[in-house]
Amino acid sequence: MSVARRPLSAASILAACSVSWALASVGLAPAVAVAQPVAESKAEQEQYRLGVGDAVRITVYQSPDLSLETRLTEGGVISYPLIGAIRLGGLTVNEAEAALANALKKGDFVKNPQITVMVTQVRANQVNVLGQVGRPGRIPLDVAGMRLTDVIALAGGIAASAGSDTVVVTGMRNGQPFRREVDLPRVFAPNGRNEDIVIQPGDAIWVDRYPVVYLYGEVQRPGQLRLERGMTVMQALASAGGLTQRGTQRGLRVSRRAANGQVQSLELSLDDALQTGDVIFVRESLF
């Protein structure tokens, strides 16, 4: 029996991109032409808002004594020479530069201060990326407007063990709990940019493990089977090596857990789609 080849899943695409970047970084393969996970333009860097724990390098033109490397305290404050305590938490890089310049000018310490603020280490504005990714953990939002695919790429891409091509994003929006299930194939489809949502500080991203079904009875390879999107009973049997010589397609029974938790025994046709957790029993032929 020939089985039609399916298009690559979004998980495969992101995983392949991650491998290509890793190989290119050590000179084993040329870098592929893909979008960088983090925008590097100065304009986007300046949109980043400083937060608790961020490390910054402050440089004052022609005033090396006023240059400083420091970290924002729990209150978003730094201690700066001549000025003392000044709050930078919540300000963009541009706003922080302006606040420092105004303070120096107001104190008549520097007539026309030209200040540059650079974020050297991000501790604030992080998101949690959990589940089936290359490097789960806390990921900093280095610039404003980072999207879901940017963060997943920084987390090492989608792992091969991920399933269903659906990523769950939770957090807060406008003071209200927020939850969104993102279908990754739609992100990579034409006009799918709106599906690649902007990630906010404090968000959590969950990539679930692939769903499975179970086959037992008269099949060549009984046991657990990865459930592909839209997989039918016939496709599951084919993936399990088909029926044994004693097996029959008649009277196939599928045990399925309903929404109320009760297990139902259903008789499905070969073209019926399976659901995660289904258990397929193949009977022995009586003739």
N, C-alpha and C positions, 0 to 999 in steps of 0.2 A: 504494500500500500504506500503510495507516495503522499507525503504531507507537505502542504504549501508552506513556503518559507515566509516568516513574519518579518515586518520591518523592525529595525533595531529599536529597543525601548529607550526612553529618555535616560534611564539608569545606565544603560550601556554607553550612551553618548557621553554623559558626564564622566563616567569612569574612564573611557578611552581618552578624553581630553586630559584628565588628571595624569594618566600614565605618560602621555606625550609631553606634557610640561616637565614631568620628573626626568624623563630621558634627555630632553633638551638641556636641562639645567646642568647635567654632568657631561654633556658633549657626546652622548651616545646616539643621538638622533637629532635631525633638524627640528626646530620649533614649528608647530603647525600654526596656521593663520587663524587664530581664535581671538576673541575679545579678551583683554586682560581682566582679571577678576576685580581689580581695584583701579579706579581712574587715578591718574597721576598728575593731572593738570593743577597748576597753582590755584586756579579759581576754585576748584572743588576742595582742595586742601584747606583753603581759607574758610570754607563753609563749616568745617568741623567745629563742634562746640566742646570746649574744654570741660572736663569732669573730674570728680574725686579720684586722686591717685595718678592722674596723668603727669608724666614728666615733660618739662618744657625747657628749651634753651632760648634765653633772651639775649639778644645782641643789640647794643646801642652803637650806632656809627660814630667812630672817632672818640668813643668813651669806653675803652676796654675795662675800666674799673667798675663799670655798671653792668657789664655782661654777667650772666648768671645762669646756672643750670640748677633747677629745683623741681619739686613735686608739689602738686596741689594737695592741701590737707583735706581732712574729712569735711570741712566746711567750705571747700573750694577756694581756699585762701592761700596766698604765698607771702613770704616776707621778703621785701625788696629793699636794697640799700637806699638810704635817704628817705624813702617813702614810708617804709614800715609795712604793715599788713595791708594787702589789697586783694579784693575778691575778683578772681578771674573765672571761677566756675560758672558754667552756663553761657559764657561769652564765646563768640566765634573767634578765630585767630585774628581776624581783622579788628574786631571789637576790643580784644585784649591788647593789641598793639596800640590802639587809640587811647585806651584807658591808662596804660602806662605812660604814654607820651604826654597826655594831659596832666597826669600827676607830677611828672618831672617838670613840665613847663609851669604849672601852677605854683610849685614850690620854688621856682626860679633857680632850679638846679642845672637845667640845660635849656638854652634859649629856644632851639629848634630841634628837638630830639627826633631822630630817625631810628625807629625800633623795629626789629624783626623778631617774631615769636615762632619757634619751630617745635612741633610736638615730636619728642624723641621716643616716647613710649606711651602706648595707650593702655590705661587701666580701666577707665570709665567707658561708658557707651559700648558695652559688650552684649553679645547674644549667646545663648546656649544652643549648641547644635548637638543633638543626641541621636542615638540609634545607628543605623547602618550607613555610616560615612567613613571615609578614610581615616580622619583624625577627629573623633568626637571631642567636644570640650567647649571652652569659652572662646569666642572669636571677637576681636575688636572691630568696631565699625570705624575704620580709619578716616573715612570721608562721609559727608552727608549724601543721602540718596542711594546708598548701596542697596542692591536688589537681591532677591532670593538666590539667583544663580551665582552672584558674586560671592555670597557667604558660603554657599555649598562648595564652590571651587576652592575657597580658602580652607575649608574643612577637609580637603583631600578628595572631593568628589563623592558621588554615590557609589557605595560598595556593591559588589556583585550579589551579596546576600540580601539586598534591598528588594522590595516587591511592591507591586500594584501601581508603581509610577506615581504615587500620590504622597505629597509632603504636607504635613500639618504644621501650621504656624499659629502660635498663640501669643497673646500679650495684651496690651492695653492701647486703646485708641480713643482720644477725647474723653479720658476718664472712665471708659466703659470696657468690660472684658471683650477681647477680640479673639476669634478663632476662624481660621480659613484653611480649607483643604485645597491645595494647588495641584492640578493635574499637569505634571511636567511635560508630557507630549504636546499639550496645548501651548505651553510656553515657546516651544521650538517650531510651532506651526506658523504659517503666514499670519501676520497681524496679531501675534500672540504676546506682544510686549506688555499689554495691560495685565496679563496673567502673571508676569514676573514682578511680583509686588515689592514695594519698598519696605525694607526691614527697619524697625525702630529699636532703639536701645531697650534692653530688658526682654525682648522677644525670645521665645523658645521655638526651635525648629526640630521636629521629630520626623525621622525617616524610619518607617516600620520595616520589619523583616518580611520577606516574601511570604505570601499566603500559600497554604498547602492543602491538598486533598489526600485521601488514603484509599488504597485499593487492596482488596484481599479476595481470596477464593481462587478461582481458576484463571489466573493471569500469570504471564511469564515472570514478571518482576513485581511481586506484591510489596506493598509498603507505602512510604510517603512519597508524594510527587508534587513538585512545584506547580502551582496553579497560575498559568499564564492568562493574560487578559482575554476574556471571551472564550476560554477553553470549553469545548463540548465534551460530552461523555465519550464520543468516538475518538477524539484527539487524546484524551487521557488514557484510554485503553491502548492506543497506538504508542504513546510515550512509555507505557509499561511493557512494551514488547508484544502486545496482543494477547489473545486468549491461548490457553493450553489446548491440547487436542481434546480434552474432556470438557472444555468450557463451552458455554452457549451465551449468545447475546439476548436470548429470550428471558424475560422476567428479571431484568437488571434491577436491583434494589439500591437505593441511595438513602442513607440515614443523614438527616439534616436537622440542625438545631434551629428552632424557630425563635422569634424575637422574645417570646416569653420564657425561653430557656428549655422548653420541651423538645425532645427529639422525635422527629417525624420520620416515618418510613415511606419513601416515595418510589413510584415506578416511573423512570424517565426513559425517553427515547434517546437514540444515539446522537441526535442533533440538539438535545437540550443542553443549555449552558450550566456549568457547575458553579458552586459557591465555595468560598473558603471554609475549610473544616468538613466538607462533605466526605462521607465514607461510602465507597462503592463496593458492593458485593456481587461477584460473578458466580453464578450457579454452575453446578456440574450438569452436563447434559444427561438425560435419562436414556437416550438412544445412541 
